[in-house]
Amino acid sequence: MLRVKILLISTLSLVSITNAHGGISNEKYYYYEAPYVPQERDYGLELGSMMMESGMYWLGANLGFHSGSCFGNPNCQQYYDLGFGAGGRDGETEYIGSISGRFQWVRYPSSWSPFARIFLGVLNTIYPPAAKHEFTYGIGGGITHRLHENLDLRMELRVGQAHQSYAQGMIGLQLKIDKVIAAFAGKIKDLGEGTVEGTKKVIQGIGDVVIPKKENKEQITEDKK
C-alpha cells in the first residue's frame, strides 16, 4: 500500500513539473510518425516477378500525375500513371506499356497509404523467331510507406489479362521531389530543425500538434539557484 502511494505521489509530481515547464499536458500529444504526404508527381522504379506460364523477373519504371480527389473526398487522391517494364526468362521477353488510374487513400497522420489501380496497355511478346503485340488490361493494389520526405516504399500486386492471364508482384521506390498537393498544404506545419526526428513537417490530426518549448539556459540556471 505504501509503495502504491509513493508511486502515485511521484507520478502527480512529474505531471505537475512537466506542465509547469511548458511540457506536454494530458490533452495534447506529439505525432512522432512521419506522415505520408501526396505530391503532384511521383517518379518510381520497381523490381519483382511476373508469372505467365513460368516465372520471370520484372523490372519497370513509372511516372504518376495527380488529377484531383476521388468524388470530392480529400482523403482519396487520384493519379494517372504511365508505366513501362519488362519481364523475361529463357529467351522469352514480355514488354508492357500501360496507363492506369490509381486511387491513393491518405490516412493522416499515418505513414502508410493503401491504393488500388485499373490499368490497360500493350503487351509485346518476343520469343525468337516470333513476336506479337496484343492488348492487355487488369487491376492492382498495394500499399505505400513513407521512408523519407522525398522517398516512399511501394509494394504492389497486379493481375492482368492478354492472350492468357498473368500475375505480378513487385516492390519499388518512389521519388517525390515535386510540390505537395494544394489540398494538403494547409495541414502541414514547418516545425524547424530537430523538432520531430526524421521529418521537418507534421500533419495536424484529431489532437493538437504541440511544439516543444526550448528552455532558456539563463532560466535553467536561475531555477537551479
KEKOL-700088 format. One record per residue: residue number from 1; y, x, z of N, C-alpha, C in turn. Coordinates in Angstrom, 1 decimal, always signed. Layout:
<migus>
NUM/Y/X/Z/Y/X/Z/Y/X/Z;
...
</migus>
This chain:
<migus>
1/-1.2/+0.8/+0.0/+0.0/+0.0/+0.0/+1.3/+0.9/+0.0;
2/+1.2/+1.9/+0.8/+2.3/+2.9/+0.9/+2.6/+3.6/-0.4;
3/+1.5/+3.9/-1.1/+1.6/+4.6/-2.5/+2.3/+3.6/-3.5;
4/+1.9/+2.3/-3.4/+2.5/+1.4/-4.3/+4.0/+1.2/-4.1;
5/+4.4/+1.2/-2.8/+5.8/+1.1/-2.5/+6.6/+2.3/-3.0;
6/+6.0/+3.5/-2.8/+6.7/+4.7/-3.2/+6.8/+4.7/-4.8;
7/+5.8/+4.3/-5.5/+5.8/+4.3/-6.9/+6.8/+3.3/-7.4;
8/+6.9/+2.1/-6.8/+7.9/+1.1/-7.1/+9.3/+1.6/-6.9;
9/+9.6/+2.2/-5.8/+10.9/+2.7/-5.5/+11.3/+3.8/-6.5;
10/+10.4/+4.7/-6.8/+10.6/+5.8/-7.8/+11.0/+5.2/-9.2;
11/+10.2/+4.2/-9.6/+10.5/+3.5/-10.9/+11.8/+2.9/-10.9;
12/+12.2/+2.2/-9.9/+13.5/+1.5/-9.9/+14.6/+2.5/-9.8;
13/+14.4/+3.6/-9.1/+15.4/+4.7/-9.1/+15.6/+5.3/-10.5;
14/+14.5/+5.5/-11.2/+14.6/+6.2/-12.5/+15.3/+5.2/-13.5;
15/+15.0/+3.9/-13.4/+15.7/+3.0/-14.3/+17.2/+2.9/-14.0;
16/+17.6/+3.0/-12.7/+19.0/+2.9/-12.3/+19.7/+4.2/-12.8;
17/+19.1/+5.3/-12.6/+19.7/+6.6/-13.1/+19.9/+6.6/-14.6;
18/+18.8/+6.1/-15.3/+18.9/+6.1/-16.8/+20.0/+5.2/-17.3;
19/+20.2/+4.0/-16.7/+21.2/+3.1/-17.1/+22.6/+3.6/-16.8;
20/+22.7/+4.3/-15.6/+24.0/+4.9/-15.2/+24.5/+6.0/-16.1;
21/+23.6/+6.7/-16.7/+24.0/+7.8/-17.6/+23.9/+7.5/-19.0;
22/+24.0/+6.2/-19.4/+24.0/+5.8/-20.8/+22.7/+5.9/-21.4;
23/+21.6/+5.7/-20.7/+20.3/+5.8/-21.3/+19.9/+4.5/-21.9;
24/+18.6/+4.3/-22.0/+18.0/+3.1/-22.7/+17.8/+2.0/-21.7;
25/+18.3/+0.8/-21.8/+18.1/-0.3/-21.0/+16.8/-1.0/-21.4;
26/+16.3/-1.9/-20.6/+15.1/-2.6/-21.0/+15.3/-3.7/-22.1;
27/+16.5/-3.9/-22.5/+16.8/-4.8/-23.5/+17.0/-4.2/-24.9;
28/+16.9/-2.9/-25.0/+17.1/-2.2/-26.2/+16.0/-1.1/-26.4;
29/+15.8/-0.7/-27.6/+14.7/+0.2/-27.9/+15.0/+1.0/-29.2;
30/+14.3/+2.2/-29.3/+14.5/+3.0/-30.5/+13.5/+2.6/-31.5;
31/+13.8/+2.9/-32.8/+12.9/+2.9/-33.9/+12.6/+4.3/-34.2;
32/+11.5/+4.8/-33.7/+11.1/+6.2/-34.0/+10.4/+6.4/-35.3;
33/+9.9/+5.3/-35.9/+9.2/+5.4/-37.1/+10.1/+5.5/-38.3;
34/+9.9/+6.4/-39.2/+10.8/+6.5/-40.4/+10.4/+5.3/-41.3;
35/+11.4/+4.4/-41.6/+11.1/+3.2/-42.4/+11.0/+3.4/-43.9;
36/+10.2/+2.6/-44.5/+10.1/+2.6/-46.0/+11.4/+2.0/-46.5;
37/+12.0/+2.7/-47.4/+13.3/+2.3/-48.0/+13.2/+2.2/-49.5;
38/+13.3/+1.0/-50.1/+13.2/+0.8/-51.5/+14.4/+1.4/-52.3;
39/+14.2/+2.0/-53.4/+15.3/+2.6/-54.2/+15.2/+2.0/-55.6;
40/+16.3/+2.3/-56.3/+16.4/+1.7/-57.7/+15.4/+2.2/-58.7;
41/+14.9/+3.5/-58.5/+13.9/+4.0/-59.4/+12.8/+4.8/-58.6;
42/+11.6/+4.8/-59.0/+10.5/+5.6/-58.5/+10.0/+6.5/-59.6;
43/+9.6/+7.7/-59.2/+9.0/+8.7/-60.1/+7.7/+9.2/-59.4;
44/+6.6/+9.0/-60.1/+5.3/+9.3/-59.4/+4.3/+10.0/-60.3;
45/+3.4/+10.7/-59.5/+2.2/+11.3/-60.1/+1.0/+10.8/-59.3;
46/-0.1/+10.6/-60.0/-1.3/+10.0/-59.4/-2.5/+10.8/-59.8;
47/-3.5/+10.9/-58.9/-4.7/+11.6/-59.2/-5.9/+10.7/-58.6;
48/-7.0/+10.5/-59.3/-8.0/+9.7/-58.8/-9.2/+9.7/-59.7;
49/-9.9/+8.6/-59.7/-11.1/+8.5/-60.5/-11.1/+7.1/-61.3;
50/-11.9/+7.1/-62.4/-11.9/+5.9/-63.3/-13.4/+5.7/-63.6;
51/-13.9/+4.4/-63.4/-15.2/+4.1/-63.6/-15.4/+3.2/-64.8;
52/-16.0/+3.7/-65.9/-16.2/+2.9/-67.1/-17.5/+3.5/-67.7;
53/-18.6/+2.8/-67.5/-20.0/+3.2/-67.8/-20.4/+4.4/-66.9;
54/-19.5/+5.4/-66.8/-19.8/+6.5/-66.0/-18.5/+6.9/-65.3;
55/-18.6/+7.7/-64.2/-17.4/+8.1/-63.5/-16.6/+9.2/-64.2;
56/-15.3/+9.1/-64.2/-14.4/+10.0/-64.8/-13.2/+10.4/-63.9;
57/-12.6/+11.5/-64.1/-11.4/+11.8/-63.4/-10.2/+11.0/-63.9;
58/-9.2/+10.9/-63.2/-8.0/+10.2/-63.7/-6.7/+11.0/-63.3;
59/-5.8/+11.2/-64.2/-4.6/+11.9/-63.9/-3.5/+11.1/-64.6;
60/-2.4/+10.7/-63.9/-1.4/+9.8/-64.5/+0.0/+10.1/-63.9;
61/+1.0/+9.5/-64.6/+2.3/+9.5/-64.1/+3.0/+8.1/-64.4;
62/+4.0/+7.8/-63.6/+4.6/+6.5/-63.7/+6.1/+6.6/-63.4;
63/+6.8/+5.6/-63.9/+8.3/+5.5/-63.7/+8.6/+4.1/-63.4;
64/+9.2/+3.8/-62.2/+9.4/+2.4/-61.9/+10.9/+2.1/-61.8;
65/+11.3/+0.9/-62.3/+12.6/+0.4/-62.4/+12.8/-0.9/-61.6;
66/+13.7/-0.9/-60.6/+13.9/-2.1/-59.8/+14.6/-3.2/-60.6;
67/+14.1/-4.4/-60.5/+14.7/-5.5/-61.2/+15.1/-6.7/-60.4;
68/+15.1/-6.5/-59.0/+15.6/-7.6/-58.2/+14.5/-8.1/-57.2;
69/+14.9/-9.1/-56.4/+14.0/-9.6/-55.4/+13.1/-10.6/-56.0;
70/+11.9/-10.9/-55.3/+11.0/-11.9/-55.8/+11.3/-13.3/-55.3;
71/+11.7/-14.1/-56.3/+12.0/-15.5/-55.9/+13.1/-15.6/-54.8;
72/+14.0/-14.7/-54.8/+15.1/-14.8/-53.8/+14.7/-14.3/-52.5;
73/+13.5/-13.7/-52.3/+13.1/-13.2/-51.0/+13.4/-11.7/-50.9;
74/+14.4/-11.3/-50.0/+14.8/-9.9/-49.9/+13.6/-9.0/-49.4;
75/+12.6/-9.5/-48.8/+11.5/-8.7/-48.3/+10.5/-8.4/-49.4;
76/+10.7/-9.0/-50.5/+9.8/-8.7/-51.7/+10.7/-8.2/-52.8;
77/+10.4/-7.0/-53.2/+11.2/-6.4/-54.3/+10.4/-6.2/-55.5;
78/+10.9/-6.5/-56.7/+10.2/-6.5/-57.9/+10.6/-5.3/-58.7;
79/+9.6/-4.6/-59.3/+9.8/-3.4/-60.2/+9.0/-3.6/-61.5;
80/+9.5/-3.0/-62.5/+8.8/-2.8/-63.8/+8.4/-1.3/-63.9;
81/+7.1/-1.1/-64.0/+6.6/+0.3/-64.0/+6.1/+0.6/-65.4;
82/+6.5/+1.8/-65.9/+5.9/+2.4/-67.1/+4.9/+3.4/-66.7;
83/+3.7/+3.3/-67.2/+2.6/+4.3/-66.8/+1.9/+4.9/-67.9;
84/+1.5/+6.1/-67.8/+0.6/+6.8/-68.8/-0.3/+7.7/-68.0;
85/-1.6/+7.7/-68.5/-2.6/+8.5/-67.8/-3.8/+8.8/-68.7;
86/-4.7/+9.6/-68.2/-5.9/+10.0/-69.0/-7.0/+10.1/-68.0;
87/-8.2/+9.6/-68.5/-9.4/+9.8/-67.8/-10.5/+10.4/-68.7;
88/-11.3/+11.3/-68.2/-12.3/+11.9/-69.1/-13.5/+12.5/-68.4;
89/-14.6/+12.7/-69.2/-15.7/+13.4/-68.8/-16.7/+13.5/-69.9;
90/-17.4/+14.7/-70.0/-18.4/+14.9/-71.0/-17.9/+14.6/-72.5;
91/-16.7/+15.1/-72.8/-16.3/+14.9/-74.2/-15.6/+13.5/-74.5;
92/-15.7/+12.6/-73.6/-15.0/+11.3/-73.8/-13.7/+11.3/-73.0;
93/-12.7/+10.8/-73.7/-11.3/+10.7/-73.1/-10.8/+9.3/-73.2;
94/-10.2/+8.8/-72.2/-9.6/+7.5/-72.2/-8.1/+7.6/-71.9;
95/-7.2/+7.3/-72.8/-5.8/+7.3/-72.6/-5.3/+5.9/-72.4;
96/-4.5/+5.7/-71.4/-4.0/+4.3/-71.1/-2.4/+4.4/-71.0;
97/-1.7/+3.7/-71.8/-0.3/+3.5/-71.6/+0.0/+2.0/-71.3;
98/+0.7/+1.8/-70.2/+0.9/+0.4/-69.8/+2.3/+0.2/-69.2;
99/+2.6/-1.1/-69.2/+3.8/-1.6/-68.5/+3.3/-2.7/-67.5;
100/+3.9/-2.7/-66.3/+3.4/-3.6/-65.3/+4.5/-4.1/-64.4;
101/+4.3/-5.3/-63.9/+5.2/-5.9/-62.9/+4.6/-5.6/-61.5;
102/+5.4/-5.0/-60.7/+5.0/-4.6/-59.3/+5.8/-5.4/-58.3;
103/+5.1/-6.0/-57.3/+5.7/-6.7/-56.2/+5.5/-5.9/-54.9;
104/+6.7/-5.4/-54.4/+6.6/-4.5/-53.3/+7.2/-5.2/-52.1;
105/+6.3/-5.4/-51.0/+6.7/-6.1/-49.8/+7.3/-5.1/-48.8;
106/+8.5/-5.3/-48.3/+9.2/-4.4/-47.4/+9.1/-5.0/-46.0;
107/+8.6/-4.2/-45.1/+8.3/-4.7/-43.7/+9.1/-3.9/-42.7;
108/+10.4/-4.0/-42.6/+11.2/-3.2/-41.7/+10.8/-3.5/-40.3;
109/+10.8/-2.5/-39.4/+11.1/-1.1/-39.7/+9.9/-0.2/-40.0;
110/+8.8/-0.9/-40.5/+7.6/-0.1/-40.7/+7.7/+0.8/-41.9;
111/+6.9/+1.9/-41.8/+6.9/+2.9/-42.9/+5.8/+2.6/-43.9;
112/+5.1/+1.5/-43.6/+4.0/+1.0/-44.6/+4.5/-0.2/-45.4;
113/+4.3/-0.2/-46.7/+4.7/-1.2/-47.6/+3.6/-1.6/-48.6;
114/+3.0/-2.8/-48.4/+1.9/-3.1/-49.4/+2.5/-3.6/-50.7;
115/+1.8/-3.6/-51.8/+2.2/-4.0/-53.1/+1.1/-4.5/-53.9;
116/+1.4/-5.3/-55.0/+0.5/-5.8/-56.0/+1.1/-5.7/-57.3;
117/+0.3/-5.6/-58.4/+0.8/-5.5/-59.7/-0.1/-6.2/-60.7;
118/+0.5/-6.6/-61.8/-0.2/-7.1/-63.0/+0.2/-6.2/-64.2;
119/-0.7/-5.7/-64.9/-0.4/-4.7/-66.0/-1.0/-5.1/-67.3;
120/-0.4/-4.6/-68.4/-1.0/-4.7/-69.7/-0.6/-3.5/-70.5;
121/-1.4/-3.1/-71.5/-1.1/-2.0/-72.3/-2.1/-1.7/-73.4;
122/-2.2/-0.4/-73.7/-3.1/+0.0/-74.8/-4.0/+1.1/-74.3;
123/-5.3/+0.9/-74.6/-6.3/+1.9/-74.2/-6.8/+2.6/-75.5;
124/-6.7/+4.0/-75.5/-7.2/+4.8/-76.6/-8.4/+5.5/-76.2;
125/-9.5/+5.2/-76.8/-10.8/+5.9/-76.5/-11.1/+6.9/-77.6;
126/-11.3/+8.2/-77.1/-11.7/+9.2/-78.1/-13.0/+9.8/-77.6;
127/-14.0/+9.6/-78.5/-15.4/+10.1/-78.3/-15.8/+10.6/-79.6;
128/-15.6/+12.0/-79.9/-15.8/+12.5/-81.2/-17.2/+12.2/-81.8;
129/-17.3/+11.8/-83.0/-16.2/+11.8/-84.0/-15.4/+10.5/-84.1;
130/-15.6/+9.5/-83.2/-15.0/+8.2/-83.3/-13.8/+8.2/-82.4;
131/-12.9/+7.2/-82.7/-11.7/+6.9/-81.9/-11.3/+5.5/-82.1;
132/-10.9/+4.8/-81.1/-10.4/+3.4/-81.3/-9.3/+3.1/-80.3;
133/-8.5/+2.1/-80.7/-7.4/+1.6/-79.9/-7.6/+0.1/-79.6;
134/-7.3/-0.3/-78.4/-7.5/-1.7/-78.1/-6.6/-2.1/-76.9;
135/-6.4/-3.4/-76.8/-5.5/-4.0/-75.8/-6.2/-4.0/-74.5;
136/-5.5/-3.7/-73.4/-6.1/-3.7/-72.1/-5.1/-4.5/-71.1;
137/-5.7/-5.0/-70.1/-4.9/-5.7/-69.1/-5.7/-5.7/-67.7;
138/-5.0/-6.0/-66.6/-5.6/-6.0/-65.4/-4.7/-6.2/-64.2;
139/-5.2/-6.1/-63.0/-4.4/-6.2/-61.8/-4.7/-5.0/-60.9;
140/-3.8/-4.8/-59.9/-3.9/-3.7/-59.0/-3.2/-4.0/-57.7;
141/-3.5/-3.2/-56.7/-2.9/-3.4/-55.4/-3.1/-2.2/-54.5;
142/-2.3/-2.1/-53.5/-2.4/-0.9/-52.6/-1.3/-0.9/-51.6;
143/-1.1/+0.2/-51.1/-0.1/+0.4/-50.0/+0.7/+1.7/-50.2;
144/+2.0/+1.6/-49.8/+2.9/+2.8/-49.9/+3.3/+3.2/-48.5;
145/+3.3/+4.5/-48.2/+3.6/+5.0/-46.9/+4.7/+6.1/-47.0;
146/+5.8/+5.9/-46.3/+6.8/+6.9/-46.3/+6.5/+8.2/-45.6;
147/+6.6/+9.3/-46.3/+6.3/+10.6/-45.8/+7.6/+11.3/-45.4;
148/+8.6/+11.1/-46.2/+9.9/+11.8/-46.1/+10.9/+10.9/-46.7;
149/+12.2/+11.2/-46.5/+13.3/+10.4/-47.0/+13.2/+10.3/-48.5;
150/+12.7/+11.4/-49.2/+12.6/+11.4/-50.6/+11.2/+11.4/-51.2;
151/+10.2/+11.1/-50.3/+8.8/+11.2/-50.8/+7.9/+10.2/-50.1;
152/+7.2/+9.4/-50.9/+6.3/+8.4/-50.5/+4.8/+8.7/-50.9;
153/+3.9/+8.3/-50.1/+2.5/+8.4/-50.5/+2.0/+7.0/-50.9;
154/+1.3/+6.9/-52.1/+0.9/+5.7/-52.6/-0.6/+5.7/-52.8;
155/-1.3/+4.7/-52.3/-2.8/+4.5/-52.5/-3.0/+3.2/-53.2;
156/-3.8/+3.2/-54.3/-4.0/+2.0/-55.1/-5.4/+1.9/-55.7;
157/-5.8/+0.6/-55.9/-7.0/+0.3/-56.6/-6.6/-0.6/-57.8;
158/-7.2/-0.4/-59.0/-6.9/-1.3/-60.1/-8.2/-1.7/-60.8;
159/-8.2/-2.9/-61.3/-9.3/-3.4/-62.1/-8.8/-3.9/-63.5;
160/-9.4/-3.4/-64.6/-8.9/-3.7/-65.9/-10.0/-4.1/-66.8;
161/-9.5/-4.7/-68.0/-10.5/-5.1/-69.0/-10.0/-4.7/-70.4;
162/-11.0/-4.1/-71.1/-10.7/-3.7/-72.5/-12.0/-4.2/-73.3;
163/-12.7/-3.2/-74.0/-13.9/-3.6/-74.6/-15.0/-3.8/-73.5;
164/-14.7/-3.3/-72.3/-15.5/-3.6/-71.2/-14.6/-3.4/-69.9;
165/-15.1/-3.9/-68.8/-14.3/-3.8/-67.6/-14.4/-2.4/-67.0;
166/-13.3/-2.0/-66.3/-13.3/-0.7/-65.7/-12.5/-0.8/-64.3;
167/-12.7/+0.2/-63.5/-12.0/+0.2/-62.2/-11.4/+1.6/-62.0;
168/-10.3/+1.7/-61.3/-9.6/+2.9/-61.0/-9.2/+3.0/-59.5;
169/-9.4/+4.1/-58.9/-8.9/+4.4/-57.5/-8.1/+5.6/-57.5;
170/-6.9/+5.6/-56.9/-6.0/+6.8/-57.0/-5.1/+6.9/-55.8;
171/-4.7/+8.1/-55.6/-3.7/+8.4/-54.6/-2.6/+9.2/-55.3;
172/-1.3/+8.9/-54.9/-0.2/+9.5/-55.6/+1.0/+9.8/-54.7;
173/+1.9/+10.6/-55.3/+3.1/+10.9/-54.6/+4.3/+10.3/-55.4;
174/+5.2/+9.6/-54.7/+6.3/+9.0/-55.4/+7.6/+9.7/-54.9;
175/+8.3/+10.3/-55.9/+9.6/+11.0/-55.6/+10.7/+10.0/-55.7;
176/+11.5/+10.0/-54.6/+12.6/+9.0/-54.5/+13.9/+9.7/-54.4;
177/+14.6/+9.9/-55.5/+15.9/+10.6/-55.5/+17.0/+9.8/-56.1;
178/+16.8/+8.4/-56.1/+17.8/+7.5/-56.6/+18.5/+6.8/-55.5;
179/+19.4/+5.8/-55.9/+20.1/+5.1/-54.9/+19.3/+4.0/-54.2;
180/+19.6/+3.8/-53.0/+19.0/+2.7/-52.2/+19.4/+1.4/-52.8;
181/+18.5/+0.4/-52.8/+18.8/-0.9/-53.3/+19.9/-1.5/-52.5;
182/+20.9/-2.1/-53.2/+22.1/-2.6/-52.5/+21.8/-3.6/-51.4;
183/+20.8/-4.4/-51.6/+20.5/-5.5/-50.6/+20.1/-4.9/-49.3;
184/+19.7/-3.6/-49.3/+19.2/-3.0/-48.0/+20.2/-2.0/-47.5;
185/+21.2/-1.7/-48.3/+22.2/-0.6/-47.9/+22.9/-1.0/-46.6;
186/+23.2/-2.2/-46.4/+23.9/-2.7/-45.2/+23.1/-2.5/-44.0;
187/+21.8/-2.4/-44.1/+20.9/-2.3/-42.9/+20.7/-0.9/-42.5;
188/+21.2/+0.0/-43.3/+20.9/+1.4/-43.0/+22.1/+2.0/-42.3;
189/+21.9/+2.7/-41.1/+22.9/+3.3/-40.4/+22.7/+4.8/-40.3;
190/+23.8/+5.5/-40.7/+23.7/+7.0/-40.6/+23.9/+7.5/-39.2;
191/+22.8/+8.0/-38.6/+22.9/+8.4/-37.2/+23.2/+9.9/-37.0;
192/+23.3/+10.6/-38.1/+23.6/+12.0/-37.9/+22.4/+12.9/-37.7;
193/+22.6/+14.2/-37.6/+21.6/+15.2/-37.4/+20.9/+15.1/-36.1;
194/+19.6/+15.1/-36.1/+18.8/+15.2/-34.9/+18.7/+13.9/-34.1;
195/+19.3/+12.8/-34.5/+19.2/+11.6/-33.7/+17.8/+11.0/-33.7;
196/+17.2/+10.9/-34.9/+15.8/+10.4/-34.9/+15.0/+11.5/-35.7;
197/+14.0/+12.0/-35.1/+13.3/+13.1/-35.8/+12.6/+12.7/-37.1;
198/+12.8/+13.4/-38.1/+12.1/+13.1/-39.4/+13.0/+12.3/-40.3;
199/+14.1/+11.7/-39.9/+14.9/+10.9/-40.8/+16.3/+10.9/-40.3;
200/+17.3/+10.7/-41.2/+18.7/+10.5/-40.8/+19.1/+9.1/-40.8;
201/+18.2/+8.2/-41.2/+18.6/+6.8/-41.4/+17.6/+5.9/-40.6;
202/+18.2/+4.9/-40.0/+17.4/+4.0/-39.2/+17.7/+2.6/-39.6;
203/+16.7/+1.7/-39.6/+16.9/+0.3/-40.0/+17.0/-0.6/-38.8;
204/+18.0/-1.5/-38.8/+18.2/-2.4/-37.7/+17.2/-3.5/-37.9;
205/+16.4/-3.8/-36.8/+15.4/-4.8/-36.9/+15.7/-5.9/-35.9;
206/+14.7/-6.4/-35.2/+14.8/-7.5/-34.3/+15.7/-7.1/-33.1;
207/+15.4/-5.9/-32.5/+16.2/-5.4/-31.4/+17.4/-4.6/-31.8;
208/+18.2/-4.1/-30.9/+19.3/-3.3/-31.2/+18.9/-1.9/-31.4;
209/+19.7/-1.3/-32.3/+19.4/+0.2/-32.5/+20.4/+0.9/-31.6;
210/+19.8/+1.8/-30.7/+20.5/+2.5/-29.7/+20.8/+3.9/-30.1;
211/+22.0/+4.3/-30.1/+22.4/+5.7/-30.4/+22.5/+6.4/-29.1;
212/+21.7/+7.4/-28.9/+21.8/+8.1/-27.6/+23.1/+8.9/-27.4;
213/+23.6/+8.8/-26.2/+24.9/+9.4/-25.9/+24.7/+10.9/-25.6;
214/+25.5/+11.7/-26.1/+25.4/+13.2/-25.8/+26.2/+13.5/-24.6;
215/+25.6/+13.9/-23.5/+26.3/+14.2/-22.3/+27.2/+15.5/-22.5;
216/+28.3/+15.4/-21.9/+29.3/+16.5/-21.9/+28.8/+17.5/-20.9;
217/+28.9/+18.8/-21.3/+28.4/+19.8/-20.4/+29.3/+19.9/-19.1;
218/+30.6/+19.6/-19.3/+31.5/+19.6/-18.1/+31.1/+18.5/-17.2;
219/+30.8/+17.3/-17.7/+30.4/+16.2/-16.9/+29.1/+16.5/-16.1;
220/+28.2/+17.2/-16.8/+26.9/+17.6/-16.1/+27.2/+18.5/-15.0;
221/+28.1/+19.5/-15.2/+28.5/+20.4/-14.2/+29.1/+19.8/-12.9;
222/+30.0/+18.8/-13.2/+30.6/+18.0/-12.1/+29.6/+17.2/-11.3;
223/+28.6/+16.6/-12.1/+27.6/+15.9/-11.4/+26.7/+16.7/-10.4;
224/+26.5/+18.0/-10.9/+25.7/+18.9/-10.1/+26.4/+19.3/-8.8;
225/+27.8/+19.4/-8.9/+28.6/+19.7/-7.8/+28.6/+18.6/-6.8;
</migus>
